[in-house]
Amino acid sequence: MIFWLVKIITYIPLKILFPTIVVGKRNIPKGKVILVCNHRSNIDYAYLFTFLWRKQYVLSKEELYKNKIASKFFKSCGGIPVNRDSVGIGTIKNCLQVLKNDKVLTIFPEGTRNKTSQDLLEFKGGASVFAVKSDAPIVPIFITKKPRLFVFNRIVIGKPIFFDKTYAGEEGVNNANLLIREKMLELKNK
């Protein structure tokens, strides 16, 4: 309930403050799906939260959940706390449960905000592992610029990528990450 209320309240102000066009919305399939997106700003999730209509459950750093009120708010908006240094079994179970329930899981595979001049940082393996374990497709997303007030931006959504059991294990995860990365960089140039 809070999710939809916040979404409705924030839609118009964010649309005005951060004018954005979304390309490829139809590429997000119905049912379970993992959205992977580049991460340059603290408001990247607000972007996805606002401009993509389906409710998303997003992995976010556990530091956001230290305050009880903030924790309750973020969890009601679909937040799943994660320790970025050591992902706990509880976090893994929560993510797999989201996918089992045919929901949307959003992951920033770089694991932290990219403050460099590189397009993408090295990926963590979570999205690939969840895709293989749940048979959920991964949909790559690229936010073309760091969000800035009153500066036009684009969110480009790619076609779903499916991973089978051949992508299990360390080598498989590395290969999956390379493919996801390649698809995200293609979106940057569209």
C-alpha positions in Angstrom: 0.0 0.0 0.0 2.8 2.5 0.9 4.6 1.5 -2.3 1.7 2.7 -4.5 1.0 5.8 -2.4 4.7 6.9 -2.6 4.7 6.1 -6.4 1.7 8.2 -7.0 3.0 11.1 -4.9 6.5 11.1 -6.4 5.6 10.5 -10.1 4.8 14.1 -11.2 7.5 15.9 -9.2 10.2 13.5 -10.4 8.9 13.7 -14.0 9.2 17.5 -13.8 12.5 17.7 -11.8 14.2 14.9 -13.8 12.7 14.8 -17.3 13.2 11.3 -18.6 12.1 9.2 -21.5 12.0 5.4 -21.1 12.8 3.4 -24.2 11.9 -0.3 -24.4 9.3 -0.7 -21.6 7.7 -3.6 -23.5 10.9 -5.6 -23.1 10.0 -6.3 -19.5 8.1 -9.6 -19.6 5.2 -10.4 -17.3 6.0 -12.7 -14.3 9.3 -13.1 -12.6 12.2 -11.0 -14.0 15.5 -9.6 -12.8 16.2 -6.0 -13.8 19.9 -5.1 -13.8 20.9 -1.5 -14.1 24.0 0.6 -14.0 24.4 2.7 -10.8 25.7 6.3 -10.9 23.5 8.1 -8.4 21.7 7.7 -5.1 18.4 8.3 -7.0 18.8 5.5 -9.6 16.3 3.4 -7.8 13.9 6.3 -7.5 14.2 6.6 -11.2 13.3 3.0 -11.8 10.7 3.1 -9.0 9.0 6.1 -10.7 9.3 5.4 -14.4 8.6 1.6 -14.4 5.1 0.8 -13.2 5.5 -2.7 -11.8 6.4 -3.1 -8.1 10.1 -3.9 -7.8 12.0 -5.5 -4.9 15.5 -4.0 -4.9 18.7 -5.1 -3.3 20.0 -2.1 -1.4 22.9 -1.5 1.1 22.0 -2.5 4.7 23.2 0.9 5.9 19.9 2.4 4.7 18.1 0.2 7.2 19.8 1.2 10.5 17.1 3.7 11.5 13.8 1.9 12.3 11.6 4.4 10.5 13.8 4.4 7.4 14.0 0.6 7.5 10.2 0.3 7.6 9.8 2.8 4.8 12.4 1.1 2.5 11.0 -2.4 3.1 7.5 -1.2 2.4 8.8 0.2 -0.9 10.3 -3.2 -1.8 13.8 -2.8 -0.3 15.8 -5.9 0.5 18.9 -5.1 2.7 22.2 -6.6 1.7 25.6 -6.6 3.3 27.8 -5.8 0.2 30.8 -7.5 1.8 29.2 -10.8 2.8 25.7 -11.6 1.4 23.8 -13.5 4.0 21.6 -16.6 3.4 18.6 -14.5 4.5 19.1 -12.1 1.6 19.5 -14.9 -0.9 16.3 -16.6 0.3 14.4 -13.3 0.1 15.5 -12.7 -3.5 14.6 -16.2 -4.6 11.2 -15.9 -2.8 10.5 -12.7 -4.8 11.2 -14.5 -8.0 9.3 -17.6 -6.9 6.3 -15.3 -6.4 6.6 -14.0 -10.0 7.7 -10.6 -8.9 10.4 -8.1 -10.2 13.8 -8.2 -8.5 16.0 -5.1 -9.3 19.8 -5.4 -8.8 22.6 -2.9 -9.4 25.3 -5.5 -10.4 28.2 -3.1 -9.8 27.4 -3.4 -6.1 28.0 0.3 -5.4 27.7 3.6 -7.2 30.1 4.1 -10.0 32.0 7.4 -9.4 34.6 6.7 -12.1 34.8 7.7 -15.7 34.2 4.1 -16.7 30.8 3.1 -18.1 30.5 0.2 -15.8 32.4 -1.2 -12.8 33.1 -4.9 -12.4 29.9 -6.9 -11.7 29.1 -9.0 -8.7 27.6 -12.4 -9.4 24.2 -12.1 -7.7 22.0 -11.5 -10.7 23.4 -14.4 -12.7 23.1 -16.8 -9.8 19.5 -15.8 -9.1 18.7 -16.1 -12.8 20.1 -19.7 -13.0 18.5 -20.8 -9.7 15.0 -19.3 -10.5 14.8 -19.6 -14.3 14.0 -15.9 -14.4 15.1 -13.8 -17.4 17.5 -10.9 -16.8 16.5 -7.6 -18.4 19.4 -5.1 -18.9 18.8 -1.4 -18.3 21.0 1.5 -18.8 20.5 5.1 -17.5 22.4 7.1 -20.0 23.4 10.0 -17.7 23.8 10.7 -14.0 20.4 12.2 -13.0 20.6 16.0 -12.7 17.8 18.5 -12.0 16.0 19.7 -15.1 18.4 17.8 -17.4 16.8 15.5 -19.9 17.8 11.8 -19.5 16.9 8.4 -21.0 16.4 4.9 -19.5 17.0 2.3 -22.1 15.6 -1.2 -21.5 17.0 -4.2 -23.4 15.5 -7.5 -24.4 15.4 -10.3 -21.8 18.4 -12.6 -21.5 17.8 -16.2 -20.5 20.4 -18.3 -18.6 20.2 -22.1 -18.3 22.1 -24.4 -16.0 25.2 -24.2 -18.1 25.8 -20.8 -16.5 26.0 -22.4 -13.0 29.3 -22.3 -11.1 32.0 -19.7 -11.1 32.9 -19.9 -14.7 29.2 -19.8 -15.8 28.6 -16.8 -13.6 31.6 -15.0 -15.1 30.4 -15.8 -18.6 26.9 -14.6 -17.7 28.3 -11.3 -16.3 30.3 -10.7 -19.5 27.1 -11.2 -21.6 25.0 -8.9 -19.4 27.7 -6.3 -19.4 28.0 -6.4 -23.2 24.2 -6.0 -23.5 24.2 -3.1 -21.1 26.9 -1.3 -23.0 25.0 -1.8 -26.2 22.1 0.0 -24.6 24.3 2.9 -23.7 24.9 3.5 -27.4 21.3 3.3 -28.6 
